[in-house]
Protein backbone atom coordinates (compact mmCIF):
# COMPACT_ATOMS: atom_id res chain seq x y z
CA UNK A 1 0.00 0.00 0.00
CA UNK A 2 1.04 3.56 -0.67
CA UNK A 3 -0.46 6.89 0.29
CA UNK A 4 0.12 9.67 -2.22
CA UNK A 5 -0.93 13.31 -2.40
CA UNK A 6 -2.82 14.96 -5.23
CA UNK A 7 -1.52 18.31 -6.46
CA UNK A 8 -3.31 20.39 -9.05
CA UNK A 9 -6.50 22.20 -9.86
CA UNK A 10 -8.79 19.21 -10.43
CA UNK A 11 -12.45 20.22 -10.66
CA UNK A 12 -14.15 17.02 -11.80
CA UNK A 13 -14.38 13.51 -10.42
CA UNK A 14 -13.07 12.17 -13.74
CA UNK A 15 -9.95 14.35 -13.53
CA UNK A 16 -9.35 13.21 -9.94
CA UNK A 17 -9.77 9.55 -10.92
CA UNK A 18 -7.25 9.95 -13.76
CA UNK A 19 -4.72 11.75 -11.53
CA UNK A 20 -5.13 9.25 -8.67
CA UNK A 21 -4.70 6.29 -11.01
CA UNK A 22 -1.55 7.84 -12.48
CA UNK A 23 -0.09 8.37 -8.97
CA UNK A 24 -0.69 4.72 -8.10
CA UNK A 25 0.29 3.01 -11.34
CA UNK A 26 4.08 2.70 -10.94
CA UNK A 27 4.18 1.97 -7.18
CA UNK A 28 1.52 -0.75 -7.50
CA UNK A 29 3.22 -2.32 -10.50
CA UNK A 30 6.50 -2.48 -8.53
CA UNK A 31 4.80 -4.03 -5.49
CA UNK A 32 2.85 -6.52 -7.60
CA UNK A 33 6.05 -7.67 -9.30
CA UNK A 34 7.45 -8.73 -5.91
CA UNK A 35 4.44 -10.82 -4.85
CA UNK A 36 4.04 -14.56 -5.32
CA UNK A 37 2.68 -15.65 -8.68
CA UNK A 38 -1.10 -15.77 -8.80
CA UNK A 39 -1.71 -13.81 -5.60
CA UNK A 40 -2.42 -10.33 -7.01
CA UNK A 41 -5.88 -10.00 -8.53
CA UNK A 42 -6.11 -6.27 -9.07
CA UNK A 43 -5.69 -2.85 -7.57
CA UNK A 44 -7.76 -0.49 -5.44
CA UNK A 45 -7.28 3.27 -5.74
CA UNK A 46 -9.18 5.39 -3.22
CA UNK A 47 -9.36 9.14 -3.80
CA UNK A 48 -11.61 12.06 -2.83
CA UNK A 49 -14.47 13.25 -4.97
CA UNK A 50 -14.36 16.81 -6.31
CA UNK A 51 -16.27 18.19 -3.31
CA UNK A 52 -13.84 16.63 -0.85
CA UNK A 53 -10.85 17.78 -2.87
CA UNK A 54 -12.16 21.37 -2.83
CA UNK A 55 -12.24 21.25 0.99
CA UNK A 56 -8.63 20.07 1.22
CA UNK A 57 -8.83 16.28 1.16
CA UNK A 58 -5.92 15.40 -1.12
CA UNK A 59 -4.73 11.94 -0.13
CA UNK A 60 -4.88 8.89 -2.39
CA UNK A 61 -4.60 5.33 -1.06
CA UNK A 62 -3.12 2.77 -3.46
CA UNK A 63 -3.60 -0.92 -2.63
CA UNK A 64 -3.20 -4.34 -4.18
CA UNK A 65 -6.14 -6.71 -4.15
CA UNK A 66 -5.30 -10.32 -3.31
CA UNK A 67 -6.79 -13.66 -4.23
CA UNK A 68 -8.79 -14.93 -1.27
CA UNK A 69 -9.54 -18.19 -3.10
CA UNK A 70 -9.76 -21.45 -1.25
CA UNK A 71 -6.92 -20.79 1.12
CA UNK A 72 -4.19 -21.91 -1.24
CA UNK A 73 -2.29 -18.62 -1.06
CA UNK A 74 -1.05 -16.95 2.06
CA UNK A 75 1.43 -14.28 2.98
CA UNK A 76 4.63 -15.72 4.36
CA UNK A 77 6.28 -12.37 5.01
CA UNK A 78 5.31 -8.67 5.01
CA UNK A 79 4.64 -7.04 1.64
CA UNK A 80 7.68 -5.19 0.33
C-alpha positions in Angstrom: 0.0 0.0 0.0 1.0 3.6 -0.7 -0.5 6.9 0.3 0.1 9.7 -2.2 -0.9 13.3 -2.4 -2.8 15.0 -5.2 -1.5 18.3 -6.5 -3.3 20.4 -9.1 -6.5 22.2 -9.9 -8.8 19.2 -10.4 -12.4 20.2 -10.7 -14.1 17.0 -11.8 -14.4 13.5 -10.4 -13.1 12.2 -13.7 -9.9 14.4 -13.5 -9.3 13.2 -9.9 -9.8 9.6 -10.9 -7.2 9.9 -13.8 -4.7 11.7 -11.5 -5.1 9.3 -8.7 -4.7 6.3 -11.0 -1.6 7.8 -12.5 -0.1 8.4 -9.0 -0.7 4.7 -8.1 0.3 3.0 -11.3 4.1 2.7 -10.9 4.2 2.0 -7.2 1.5 -0.7 -7.5 3.2 -2.3 -10.5 6.5 -2.5 -8.5 4.8 -4.0 -5.5 2.9 -6.5 -7.6 6.1 -7.7 -9.3 7.5 -8.7 -5.9 4.4 -10.8 -4.9 4.0 -14.6 -5.3 2.7 -15.6 -8.7 -1.1 -15.8 -8.8 -1.7 -13.8 -5.6 -2.4 -10.3 -7.0 -5.9 -10.0 -8.5 -6.1 -6.3 -9.1 -5.7 -2.8 -7.6 -7.8 -0.5 -5.4 -7.3 3.3 -5.7 -9.2 5.4 -3.2 -9.4 9.1 -3.8 -11.6 12.1 -2.8 -14.5 13.2 -5.0 -14.4 16.8 -6.3 -16.3 18.2 -3.3 -13.8 16.6 -0.9 -10.8 17.8 -2.9 -12.2 21.4 -2.8 -12.2 21.3 1.0 -8.6 20.1 1.2 -8.8 16.3 1.2 -5.9 15.4 -1.1 -4.7 11.9 -0.1 -4.9 8.9 -2.4 -4.6 5.3 -1.1 -3.1 2.8 -3.5 -3.6 -0.9 -2.6 -3.2 -4.3 -4.2 -6.1 -6.7 -4.1 -5.3 -10.3 -3.3 -6.8 -13.7 -4.2 -8.8 -14.9 -1.3 -9.5 -18.2 -3.1 -9.8 -21.5 -1.3 -6.9 -20.8 1.1 -4.2 -21.9 -1.2 -2.3 -18.6 -1.1 -1.1 -17.0 2.1 1.4 -14.3 3.0 4.6 -15.7 4.4 6.3 -12.4 5.0 5.3 -8.7 5.0 4.6 -7.0 1.6 7.7 -5.2 0.3 
